[in-house]
Amino acid sequence: MSRKPSRGPKSAPKSVAEKRSPDELMRYLAEEMERHSTAESLNDKVLIPFMAALEKIADARGYVLNIYGEKSNLVFTSDEHAEQIYYLIEHYLDESVAPD
């Protein structure tokens, strides 16, 4: 009997994220977001799980995340300050609404 030659150690299968380019991941997330017609559904089904993943990784690595974008900001903070920052942002948004 002949044996097949070994091809060396098998590498671990690639995760979904490793198979996607950043652009593909962005398109995937946008498609997922489009499926939800209400803010509550979008929040519950896409945004909260996405934020939970970011928080898990940030916490595991000891990161404090402050991400500033052209049209949005993402703030990571402790549970102790989360509610105060929420109200600070709500107050800012309420004050920045242009009068009719």
Jmol script that loads the backbone (N, CA, C; Angstrom):
load data "model"
ATOM      1  N   MET A   1       0.825  -1.184   0.000  1.00  0.00           N
ATOM      2  CA  MET A   1       0.000   0.000   0.000  1.00  0.00           C
ATOM      3  C   MET A   1       0.864   1.241   0.000  1.00  0.00           C
ATOM      4  N   SER A   2       0.466   2.179  -0.796  1.00  0.00           N
ATOM      5  CA  SER A   2       1.212   3.431  -0.801  1.00  0.00           C
ATOM      6  C   SER A   2       0.497   4.460   0.051  1.00  0.00           C
ATOM      7  N   ARG A   3       1.260   5.293   0.693  1.00  0.00           N
ATOM      8  CA  ARG A   3       0.720   6.363   1.515  1.00  0.00           C
ATOM      9  C   ARG A   3       0.769   7.657   0.746  1.00  0.00           C
ATOM     10  N   LYS A   4      -0.255   8.495   0.933  1.00  0.00           N
ATOM     11  CA  LYS A   4      -0.242   9.815   0.319  1.00  0.00           C
ATOM     12  C   LYS A   4       0.761  10.674   1.063  1.00  0.00           C
ATOM     13  N   PRO A   5       1.500  11.478   0.334  1.00  0.00           N
ATOM     14  CA  PRO A   5       2.459  12.350   1.015  1.00  0.00           C
ATOM     15  C   PRO A   5       1.746  13.380   1.886  1.00  0.00           C
ATOM     16  N   SER A   6       2.349  13.695   3.007  1.00  0.00           N
ATOM     17  CA  SER A   6       1.790  14.695   3.911  1.00  0.00           C
ATOM     18  C   SER A   6       1.973  16.078   3.310  1.00  0.00           C
ATOM     19  N   ARG A   7       0.976  16.907   3.466  1.00  0.00           N
ATOM     20  CA  ARG A   7       1.050  18.282   2.957  1.00  0.00           C
ATOM     21  C   ARG A   7       1.383  19.260   4.072  1.00  0.00           C
ATOM     22  N   GLY A   8       1.862  18.784   5.160  1.00  0.00           N
ATOM     23  CA  GLY A   8       2.212  19.656   6.275  1.00  0.00           C
ATOM     24  C   GLY A   8       1.012  19.867   7.187  1.00  0.00           C
ATOM     25  N   PRO A   9       1.220  20.637   8.226  1.00  0.00           N
ATOM     26  CA  PRO A   9       0.127  20.854   9.184  1.00  0.00           C
ATOM     27  C   PRO A   9      -1.009  21.634   8.542  1.00  0.00           C
ATOM     28  N   LYS A  10      -2.228  21.255   8.907  1.00  0.00           N
ATOM     29  CA  LYS A  10      -3.390  21.967   8.401  1.00  0.00           C
ATOM     30  C   LYS A  10      -3.531  23.275   9.160  1.00  0.00           C
ATOM     31  N   SER A  11      -3.866  24.315   8.414  1.00  0.00           N
ATOM     32  CA  SER A  11      -4.097  25.590   9.084  1.00  0.00           C
ATOM     33  C   SER A  11      -5.544  25.640   9.550  1.00  0.00           C
ATOM     34  N   ALA A  12      -5.780  26.451  10.565  1.00  0.00           N
ATOM     35  CA  ALA A  12      -7.138  26.592  11.099  1.00  0.00           C
ATOM     36  C   ALA A  12      -8.030  27.222  10.041  1.00  0.00           C
ATOM     37  N   PRO A  13      -9.281  26.823  10.003  1.00  0.00           N
ATOM     38  CA  PRO A  13     -10.182  27.434   9.031  1.00  0.00           C
ATOM     39  C   PRO A  13     -10.315  28.930   9.296  1.00  0.00           C
ATOM     40  N   LYS A  14     -10.464  29.697   8.235  1.00  0.00           N
ATOM     41  CA  LYS A  14     -10.586  31.141   8.392  1.00  0.00           C
ATOM     42  C   LYS A  14     -11.967  31.492   8.915  1.00  0.00           C
ATOM     43  N   SER A  15     -11.991  32.516   9.774  1.00  0.00           N
ATOM     44  CA  SER A  15     -13.272  32.990  10.285  1.00  0.00           C
ATOM     45  C   SER A  15     -13.967  33.797   9.194  1.00  0.00           C
ATOM     46  N   VAL A  16     -15.229  34.094   9.434  1.00  0.00           N
ATOM     47  CA  VAL A  16     -16.001  34.890   8.470  1.00  0.00           C
ATOM     48  C   VAL A  16     -15.323  36.234   8.250  1.00  0.00           C
ATOM     49  N   ALA A  17     -14.861  36.867   9.331  1.00  0.00           N
ATOM     50  CA  ALA A  17     -14.224  38.180   9.205  1.00  0.00           C
ATOM     51  C   ALA A  17     -12.933  38.116   8.401  1.00  0.00           C
ATOM     52  N   GLU A  18     -12.176  37.035   8.541  1.00  0.00           N
ATOM     53  CA  GLU A  18     -10.928  36.907   7.795  1.00  0.00           C
ATOM     54  C   GLU A  18     -11.167  36.712   6.308  1.00  0.00           C
ATOM     55  N   LYS A  19     -12.324  36.191   5.955  1.00  0.00           N
ATOM     56  CA  LYS A  19     -12.644  35.947   4.555  1.00  0.00           C
ATOM     57  C   LYS A  19     -13.179  37.200   3.865  1.00  0.00           C
ATOM     58  N   ARG A  20     -13.595  38.184   4.634  1.00  0.00           N
ATOM     59  CA  ARG A  20     -14.191  39.397   4.085  1.00  0.00           C
ATOM     60  C   ARG A  20     -13.197  40.536   4.090  1.00  0.00           C
ATOM     61  N   SER A  21     -13.267  41.341   3.045  1.00  0.00           N
ATOM     62  CA  SER A  21     -12.501  42.579   3.046  1.00  0.00           C
ATOM     63  C   SER A  21     -13.261  43.583   3.916  1.00  0.00           C
ATOM     64  N   PRO A  22     -12.617  44.643   4.360  1.00  0.00           N
ATOM     65  CA  PRO A  22     -13.339  45.657   5.138  1.00  0.00           C
ATOM     66  C   PRO A  22     -14.556  46.197   4.389  1.00  0.00           C
ATOM     67  N   ASP A  23     -14.439  46.368   3.084  1.00  0.00           N
ATOM     68  CA  ASP A  23     -15.562  46.870   2.292  1.00  0.00           C
ATOM     69  C   ASP A  23     -16.711  45.865   2.277  1.00  0.00           C
ATOM     70  N   GLU A  24     -16.396  44.587   2.169  1.00  0.00           N
ATOM     71  CA  GLU A  24     -17.433  43.555   2.186  1.00  0.00           C
ATOM     72  C   GLU A  24     -18.130  43.510   3.546  1.00  0.00           C
ATOM     73  N   LEU A  25     -17.356  43.668   4.603  1.00  0.00           N
ATOM     74  CA  LEU A  25     -17.934  43.679   5.936  1.00  0.00           C
ATOM     75  C   LEU A  25     -18.860  44.886   6.096  1.00  0.00           C
ATOM     76  N   MET A  26     -18.440  46.044   5.610  1.00  0.00           N
ATOM     77  CA  MET A  26     -19.276  47.241   5.682  1.00  0.00           C
ATOM     78  C   MET A  26     -20.575  47.032   4.913  1.00  0.00           C
ATOM     79  N   ARG A  27     -20.497  46.454   3.718  1.00  0.00           N
ATOM     80  CA  ARG A  27     -21.701  46.199   2.923  1.00  0.00           C
ATOM     81  C   ARG A  27     -22.619  45.201   3.637  1.00  0.00           C
ATOM     82  N   TYR A  28     -22.039  44.165   4.225  1.00  0.00           N
ATOM     83  CA  TYR A  28     -22.821  43.180   4.970  1.00  0.00           C
ATOM     84  C   TYR A  28     -23.568  43.849   6.127  1.00  0.00           C
ATOM     85  N   LEU A  29     -22.859  44.659   6.897  1.00  0.00           N
ATOM     86  CA  LEU A  29     -23.498  45.341   8.026  1.00  0.00           C
ATOM     87  C   LEU A  29     -24.594  46.291   7.547  1.00  0.00           C
ATOM     88  N   ALA A  30     -24.344  47.003   6.447  1.00  0.00           N
ATOM     89  CA  ALA A  30     -25.353  47.910   5.898  1.00  0.00           C
ATOM     90  C   ALA A  30     -26.598  47.131   5.475  1.00  0.00           C
ATOM     91  N   GLU A  31     -26.412  45.974   4.843  1.00  0.00           N
ATOM     92  CA  GLU A  31     -27.553  45.140   4.446  1.00  0.00           C
ATOM     93  C   GLU A  31     -28.335  44.676   5.672  1.00  0.00           C
ATOM     94  N   GLU A  32     -27.618  44.269   6.705  1.00  0.00           N
ATOM     95  CA  GLU A  32     -28.291  43.846   7.938  1.00  0.00           C
ATOM     96  C   GLU A  32     -29.077  45.002   8.542  1.00  0.00           C
ATOM     97  N   MET A  33     -28.509  46.181   8.523  1.00  0.00           N
ATOM     98  CA  MET A  33     -29.182  47.347   9.089  1.00  0.00           C
ATOM     99  C   MET A  33     -30.429  47.714   8.292  1.00  0.00           C
ATOM    100  N   GLU A  34     -30.349  47.574   6.972  1.00  0.00           N
ATOM    101  CA  GLU A  34     -31.487  47.900   6.106  1.00  0.00           C
ATOM    102  C   GLU A  34     -32.691  47.003   6.376  1.00  0.00           C
ATOM    103  N   ARG A  35     -32.479  45.823   6.884  1.00  0.00           N
ATOM    104  CA  ARG A  35     -33.571  44.876   7.145  1.00  0.00           C
ATOM    105  C   ARG A  35     -34.488  45.319   8.277  1.00  0.00           C
ATOM    106  N   HIS A  36     -34.057  46.269   9.073  1.00  0.00           N
ATOM    107  CA  HIS A  36     -34.809  46.669  10.262  1.00  0.00           C
ATOM    108  C   HIS A  36     -35.416  48.050  10.052  1.00  0.00           C
ATOM    109  N   SER A  37     -36.746  48.114  10.077  1.00  0.00           N
ATOM    110  CA  SER A  37     -37.441  49.359   9.752  1.00  0.00           C
ATOM    111  C   SER A  37     -37.660  50.272  10.953  1.00  0.00           C
ATOM    112  N   THR A  38     -37.434  49.773  12.151  1.00  0.00           N
ATOM    113  CA  THR A  38     -37.608  50.616  13.333  1.00  0.00           C
ATOM    114  C   THR A  38     -36.277  50.775  14.062  1.00  0.00           C
ATOM    115  N   ALA A  39     -36.172  51.871  14.778  1.00  0.00           N
ATOM    116  CA  ALA A  39     -34.954  52.119  15.562  1.00  0.00           C
ATOM    117  C   ALA A  39     -34.764  51.027  16.615  1.00  0.00           C
ATOM    118  N   GLU A  40     -35.862  50.578  17.198  1.00  0.00           N
ATOM    119  CA  GLU A  40     -35.780  49.554  18.235  1.00  0.00           C
ATOM    120  C   GLU A  40     -35.237  48.242  17.674  1.00  0.00           C
ATOM    121  N   SER A  41     -35.739  47.844  16.513  1.00  0.00           N
ATOM    122  CA  SER A  41     -35.286  46.600  15.892  1.00  0.00           C
ATOM    123  C   SER A  41     -33.820  46.713  15.478  1.00  0.00           C
ATOM    124  N   LEU A  42     -33.463  47.823  14.866  1.00  0.00           N
ATOM    125  CA  LEU A  42     -32.074  48.049  14.467  1.00  0.00           C
ATOM    126  C   LEU A  42     -31.157  48.000  15.687  1.00  0.00           C
ATOM    127  N   ASN A  43     -31.587  48.650  16.742  1.00  0.00           N
ATOM    128  CA  ASN A  43     -30.800  48.673  17.971  1.00  0.00           C
ATOM    129  C   ASN A  43     -30.641  47.271  18.560  1.00  0.00           C
ATOM    130  N   ASP A  44     -31.758  46.551  18.686  1.00  0.00           N
ATOM    131  CA  ASP A  44     -31.740  45.229  19.317  1.00  0.00           C
ATOM    132  C   ASP A  44     -31.026  44.165  18.490  1.00  0.00           C
ATOM    133  N   LYS A  45     -31.190  44.210  17.183  1.00  0.00           N
ATOM    134  CA  LYS A  45     -30.709  43.126  16.319  1.00  0.00           C
ATOM    135  C   LYS A  45     -29.336  43.371  15.693  1.00  0.00           C
ATOM    136  N   VAL A  46     -28.917  44.628  15.609  1.00  0.00           N
ATOM    137  CA  VAL A  46     -27.639  44.909  14.940  1.00  0.00           C
ATOM    138  C   VAL A  46     -26.700  45.722  15.831  1.00  0.00           C
ATOM    139  N   LEU A  47     -27.156  46.888  16.269  1.00  0.00           N
ATOM    140  CA  LEU A  47     -26.256  47.804  16.963  1.00  0.00           C
ATOM    141  C   LEU A  47     -25.785  47.290  18.319  1.00  0.00           C
ATOM    142  N   ILE A  48     -26.706  46.787  19.140  1.00  0.00           N
ATOM    143  CA  ILE A  48     -26.301  46.286  20.459  1.00  0.00           C
ATOM    144  C   ILE A  48     -25.363  45.089  20.332  1.00  0.00           C
ATOM    145  N   PRO A  49     -25.655  44.091  19.469  1.00  0.00           N
ATOM    146  CA  PRO A  49     -24.685  43.000  19.318  1.00  0.00           C
ATOM    147  C   PRO A  49     -23.324  43.476  18.791  1.00  0.00           C
ATOM    148  N   PHE A  50     -23.333  44.425  17.854  1.00  0.00           N
ATOM    149  CA  PHE A  50     -22.077  44.965  17.328  1.00  0.00           C
ATOM    150  C   PHE A  50     -21.294  45.663  18.440  1.00  0.00           C
ATOM    151  N   MET A  51     -21.989  46.489  19.219  1.00  0.00           N
ATOM    152  CA  MET A  51     -21.326  47.193  20.319  1.00  0.00           C
ATOM    153  C   MET A  51     -20.834  46.208  21.376  1.00  0.00           C
ATOM    154  N   ALA A  52     -21.614  45.162  21.633  1.00  0.00           N
ATOM    155  CA  ALA A  52     -21.182  44.161  22.615  1.00  0.00           C
ATOM    156  C   ALA A  52     -19.888  43.490  22.164  1.00  0.00           C
ATOM    157  N   ALA A  53     -19.777  43.220  20.870  1.00  0.00           N
ATOM    158  CA  ALA A  53     -18.541  42.619  20.348  1.00  0.00           C
ATOM    159  C   ALA A  53     -17.371  43.590  20.512  1.00  0.00           C
ATOM    160  N   LEU A  54     -17.585  44.865  20.191  1.00  0.00           N
ATOM    161  CA  LEU A  54     -16.525  45.861  20.378  1.00  0.00           C
ATOM    162  C   LEU A  54     -16.116  45.968  21.843  1.00  0.00           C
ATOM    163  N   GLU A  55     -17.118  46.000  22.717  1.00  0.00           N
ATOM    164  CA  GLU A  55     -16.831  46.090  24.152  1.00  0.00           C
ATOM    165  C   GLU A  55     -16.054  44.883  24.653  1.00  0.00           C
ATOM    166  N   LYS A  56     -16.426  43.708  24.196  1.00  0.00           N
ATOM    167  CA  LYS A  56     -15.753  42.477  24.626  1.00  0.00           C
ATOM    168  C   LYS A  56     -14.276  42.514  24.234  1.00  0.00           C
ATOM    169  N   ILE A  57     -14.007  42.876  23.001  1.00  0.00           N
ATOM    170  CA  ILE A  57     -12.626  42.938  22.534  1.00  0.00           C
ATOM    171  C   ILE A  57     -11.857  44.058  23.229  1.00  0.00           C
ATOM    172  N   ALA A  58     -12.487  45.229  23.340  1.00  0.00           N
ATOM    173  CA  ALA A  58     -11.822  46.358  23.997  1.00  0.00           C
ATOM    174  C   ALA A  58     -11.483  46.021  25.445  1.00  0.00           C
ATOM    175  N   ASP A  59     -12.431  45.428  26.141  1.00  0.00           N
ATOM    176  CA  ASP A  59     -12.210  45.068  27.536  1.00  0.00           C
ATOM    177  C   ASP A  59     -11.099  44.032  27.675  1.00  0.00           C
ATOM    178  N   ALA A  60     -11.124  43.031  26.830  1.00  0.00           N
ATOM    179  CA  ALA A  60     -10.105  41.971  26.887  1.00  0.00           C
ATOM    180  C   ALA A  60      -8.709  42.517  26.628  1.00  0.00           C
ATOM    181  N   ARG A  61      -8.628  43.562  25.822  1.00  0.00           N
ATOM    182  CA  ARG A  61      -7.324  44.134  25.478  1.00  0.00           C
ATOM    183  C   ARG A  61      -6.973  45.368  26.296  1.00  0.00           C
ATOM    184  N   GLY A  62      -7.870  45.779  27.180  1.00  0.00           N
ATOM    185  CA  GLY A  62      -7.619  46.947  28.015  1.00  0.00           C
ATOM    186  C   GLY A  62      -7.729  48.260  27.269  1.00  0.00           C
ATOM    187  N   TYR A  63      -8.498  48.282  26.194  1.00  0.00           N
ATOM    188  CA  TYR A  63      -8.646  49.498  25.391  1.00  0.00           C
ATOM    189  C   TYR A  63      -9.719  50.410  25.970  1.00  0.00           C
ATOM    190  N   VAL A  64      -9.534  51.695  25.782  1.00  0.00           N
ATOM    191  CA  VAL A  64     -10.579  52.686  25.946  1.00  0.00           C
ATOM    192  C   VAL A  64     -10.777  53.241  24.550  1.00  0.00           C
ATOM    193  N   LEU A  65     -11.974  53.113  24.014  1.00  0.00           N
ATOM    194  CA  LEU A  65     -12.211  53.503  22.629  1.00  0.00           C
ATOM    195  C   LEU A  65     -12.918  54.840  22.535  1.00  0.00           C
ATOM    196  N   ASN A  66     -12.371  55.723  21.761  1.00  0.00           N
ATOM    197  CA  ASN A  66     -13.013  56.966  21.358  1.00  0.00           C
ATOM    198  C   ASN A  66     -12.808  57.045  19.863  1.00  0.00           C
ATOM    199  N   ILE A  67     -13.861  56.832  19.116  1.00  0.00           N
ATOM    200  CA  ILE A  67     -13.765  56.813  17.662  1.00  0.00           C
ATOM    201  C   ILE A  67     -14.516  58.019  17.128  1.00  0.00           C
ATOM    202  N   TYR A  68     -13.818  58.851  16.387  1.00  0.00           N
ATOM    203  CA  TYR A  68     -14.418  60.046  15.821  1.00  0.00           C
ATOM    204  C   TYR A  68     -14.507  59.884  14.318  1.00  0.00           C
ATOM    205  N   GLY A  69     -15.711  60.008  13.806  1.00  0.00           N
ATOM    206  CA  GLY A  69     -15.924  59.892  12.373  1.00  0.00           C
ATOM    207  C   GLY A  69     -16.415  61.211  11.809  1.00  0.00           C
ATOM    208  N   GLU A  70     -16.604  61.220  10.519  1.00  0.00           N
ATOM    209  CA  GLU A  70     -17.095  62.433   9.872  1.00  0.00           C
ATOM    210  C   GLU A  70     -18.538  62.729  10.260  1.00  0.00           C
ATOM    211  N   LYS A  71     -19.312  61.673  10.518  1.00  0.00           N
ATOM    212  CA  LYS A  71     -20.726  61.869  10.807  1.00  0.00           C
ATOM    213  C   LYS A  71     -21.172  61.218  12.110  1.00  0.00           C
ATOM    214  N   SER A  72     -20.252  60.644  12.859  1.00  0.00           N
ATOM    215  CA  SER A  72     -20.644  59.976  14.090  1.00  0.00           C
ATOM    216  C   SER A  72     -19.460  59.871  15.032  1.00  0.00           C
ATOM    217  N   ASN A  73     -19.783  59.659  16.291  1.00  0.00           N
ATOM    218  CA  ASN A  73     -18.767  59.435  17.316  1.00  0.00           C
ATOM    219  C   ASN A  73     -19.175  58.216  18.123  1.00  0.00           C
ATOM    220  N   LEU A  74     -18.213  57.456  18.526  1.00  0.00           N
ATOM    221  CA  LEU A  74     -18.446  56.270  19.336  1.00  0.00           C
ATOM    222  C   LEU A  74     -17.619  56.433  20.601  1.00  0.00           C
ATOM    223  N   VAL A  75     -18.273  56.338  21.752  1.00  0.00           N
ATOM    224  CA  VAL A  75     -17.592  56.542  23.028  1.00  0.00           C
ATOM    225  C   VAL A  75     -17.724  55.280  23.863  1.00  0.00           C
ATOM    226  N   PHE A  76     -16.626  54.801  24.401  1.00  0.00           N
ATOM    227  CA  PHE A  76     -16.639  53.703  25.365  1.00  0.00           C
ATOM    228  C   PHE A  76     -16.310  54.293  26.719  1.00  0.00           C
ATOM    229  N   THR A  77     -17.046  53.889  27.711  1.00  0.00           N
ATOM    230  CA  THR A  77     -16.805  54.371  29.056  1.00  0.00           C
ATOM    231  C   THR A  77     -17.166  53.281  30.052  1.00  0.00           C
ATOM    232  N   SER A  78     -16.994  53.562  31.298  1.00  0.00           N
ATOM    233  CA  SER A  78     -17.366  52.594  32.331  1.00  0.00           C
ATOM    234  C   SER A  78     -18.871  52.644  32.574  1.00  0.00           C
ATOM    235  N   ASP A  79     -19.391  51.595  33.198  1.00  0.00           N
ATOM    236  CA  ASP A  79     -20.807  51.587  33.569  1.00  0.00           C
ATOM    237  C   ASP A  79     -21.134  52.781  34.454  1.00  0.00           C
ATOM    238  N   GLU A  80     -20.176  53.154  35.265  1.00  0.00           N
ATOM    239  CA  GLU A  80     -20.349  54.256  36.211  1.00  0.00           C
ATOM    240  C   GLU A  80     -20.703  55.566  35.505  1.00  0.00           C
ATOM    241  N   HIS A  81     -20.151  55.789  34.318  1.00  0.00           N
ATOM    242  CA  HIS A  81     -20.357  57.051  33.610  1.00  0.00           C
ATOM    243  C   HIS A  81     -21.313  56.961  32.429  1.00  0.00           C
ATOM    244  N   ALA A  82     -21.741  55.785  32.062  1.00  0.00           N
ATOM    245  CA  ALA A  82     -22.541  55.602  30.845  1.00  0.00           C
ATOM    246  C   ALA A  82     -23.826  56.420  30.856  1.00  0.00           C
ATOM    247  N   GLU A  83     -24.560  56.396  31.951  1.00  0.00           N
ATOM    248  CA  GLU A  83     -25.829  57.119  31.985  1.00  0.00           C
ATOM    249  C   GLU A  83     -25.611  58.625  31.897  1.00  0.00           C
ATOM    250  N   GLN A  84     -24.597  59.139  32.589  1.00  0.00           N
ATOM    251  CA  GLN A  84     -24.337  60.577  32.533  1.00  0.00           C
ATOM    252  C   GLN A  84     -23.951  61.015  31.125  1.00  0.00           C
ATOM    253  N   ILE A  85     -23.147  60.201  30.444  1.00  0.00           N
ATOM    254  CA  ILE A  85     -22.749  60.540  29.069  1.00  0.00           C
ATOM    255  C   ILE A  85     -23.953  60.471  28.147  1.00  0.00           C
ATOM    256  N   TYR A  86     -24.836  59.478  28.352  1.00  0.00           N
ATOM    257  CA  TYR A  86     -26.064  59.392  27.555  1.00  0.00           C
ATOM    258  C   TYR A  86     -26.862  60.696  27.684  1.00  0.00           C
ATOM    259  N   TYR A  87     -27.076  61.150  28.922  1.00  0.00           N
ATOM    260  CA  TYR A  87     -27.857  62.373  29.124  1.00  0.00           C
ATOM    261  C   TYR A  87     -27.131  63.606  28.593  1.00  0.00           C
ATOM    262  N   LEU A  88     -25.827  63.635  28.691  1.00  0.00           N
ATOM    263  CA  LEU A  88     -25.052  64.742  28.126  1.00  0.00           C
ATOM    264  C   LEU A  88     -25.261  64.829  26.615  1.00  0.00           C
ATOM    265  N   ILE A  89     -25.203  63.687  25.945  1.00  0.00           N
ATOM    266  CA  ILE A  89     -25.406  63.648  24.490  1.00  0.00           C
ATOM    267  C   ILE A  89     -26.851  64.023  24.153  1.00  0.00           C
ATOM    268  N   GLU A  90     -27.811  63.481  24.888  1.00  0.00           N
ATOM    269  CA  GLU A  90     -29.218  63.824  24.643  1.00  0.00           C
ATOM    270  C   GLU A  90     -29.447  65.318  24.805  1.00  0.00           C
ATOM    271  N   HIS A  91     -28.875  65.911  25.855  1.00  0.00           N
ATOM    272  CA  HIS A  91     -29.005  67.351  26.077  1.00  0.00           C
ATOM    273  C   HIS A  91     -28.394  68.127  24.911  1.00  0.00           C
ATOM    274  N   TYR A  92     -27.220  67.727  24.496  1.00  0.00           N
ATOM    275  CA  TYR A  92     -26.570  68.392  23.360  1.00  0.00           C
ATOM    276  C   TYR A  92     -27.440  68.307  22.111  1.00  0.00           C
ATOM    277  N   LEU A  93     -27.966  67.117  21.823  1.00  0.00           N
ATOM    278  CA  LEU A  93     -28.798  66.957  20.634  1.00  0.00           C
ATOM    279  C   LEU A  93     -30.087  67.773  20.737  1.00  0.00           C
ATOM    280  N   ASP A  94     -30.688  67.809  21.917  1.00  0.00           N
ATOM    281  CA  ASP A  94     -31.907  68.616  22.109  1.00  0.00           C
ATOM    282  C   ASP A  94     -31.616  70.095  21.889  1.00  0.00           C
ATOM    283  N   GLU A  95     -30.481  70.563  22.361  1.00  0.00           N
ATOM    284  CA  GLU A  95     -30.115  71.979  22.229  1.00  0.00           C
ATOM    285  C   GLU A  95     -29.680  72.358  20.816  1.00  0.00           C
ATOM    286  N   SER A  96     -29.179  71.386  20.053  1.00  0.00           N
ATOM    287  CA  SER A  96     -28.651  71.696  18.732  1.00  0.00           C
ATOM    288  C   SER A  96     -29.692  71.612  17.614  1.00  0.00           C
ATOM    289  N   VAL A  97     -30.916  71.212  17.958  1.00  0.00           N
ATOM    290  CA  VAL A  97     -31.980  71.135  16.954  1.00  0.00           C
ATOM    291  C   VAL A  97     -32.356  72.555  16.545  1.00  0.00           C
ATOM    292  N   ALA A  98     -32.335  72.791  15.249  1.00  0.00           N
ATOM    293  CA  ALA A  98     -32.668  74.118  14.738  1.00  0.00           C
ATOM    294  C   ALA A  98     -34.149  74.389  14.937  1.00  0.00           C
ATOM    295  N   PRO A  99     -34.519  75.601  15.374  1.00  0.00           N
ATOM    296  CA  PRO A  99     -35.938  75.909  15.542  1.00  0.00           C
ATOM    297  C   PRO A  99     -36.654  75.940  14.192  1.00  0.00           C
ATOM    298  N   ASP A 100     -37.940  75.586  14.216  1.00  0.00           N
ATOM    299  CA  ASP A 100     -38.744  75.591  12.975  1.00  0.00           C
ATOM    300  C   ASP A 100     -39.097  76.986  12.545  1.00  0.00           C
TER     301      ASP A 100
END
end "model"
wireframe off; spacefill off
backbone 0.3
color backbone group
